[in-house]
Amino acid sequence: MKAILVFLSLVLASCATTLPHEPTGDHDTLVVGEISLHAEHFNQFGAATVNGDHSAGIIVTVLQVDSDKEFTVVTVGDRGLFSFPAVVGVEYQIIKLDYTNQSGGATAQLVGTPDRLRFRAPADGVSSLGAIVWSADDKRRYYAKTGANPAHDVKADVLKQYPKTKWIDAPWASVTWIN
C-alpha cells in the first residue's frame, strides 16, 4: 500500500463540526483524534517561537505497522482535529508530532516522538482516539501527557449524517515519550 499524504482543511458550516476527512458512507473505517500543544521555556529564534498553546498545524506522522509505511496528517482548527481513512485490521502507530513556527524569516521547531500510541483499525466504524495533550517544558525536560476527551460534537455530527456508523471510543490511557 502506498504511503498517503493528506493535507487537511476544516470547513465549518451551520455551526456543525466537520471532519478534515469525512466518511462517505455508514460502513467507512475512519480514525479521529485531537492534539493540543503547550510549550514553555524554549529559546526564541528571531520572531519565531514554539512557546504558547497550539493546536492547528501540528504534523502527525503515522506508521502503518504491518507494511512499515508512513504518512502524515496535519491538525486543523482550535482543537487540533485530525482524521484519516484506515484499513480494517491494520495496526497503526503515531510515531512523531512536529510543530513548526516561522516568523520574520526565522524558524522554531518542536518535535515529539511518542511511544505506545498504537491501535488497530476496527471494521465498519469510526475510532475516536480522544485527545493527546502534548506538554513540553525545556527547563524541566518534561514532555508529555495524554487526555481522554473524545470529540463528542464530532461524534454527534457523524452519527447524525451516518446513523448506522459504529463509533468506537478508545482514548489513550497513557503515553511514554522518547526524547
Summary of the structure (lengths in Angstrom):
residues: 179
radius of gyration: 16.4
end to end distance: 29.7
largest distance: 51.7
contacts: 566
relative contact order: 0.24
helix: 6%
strand: 49%
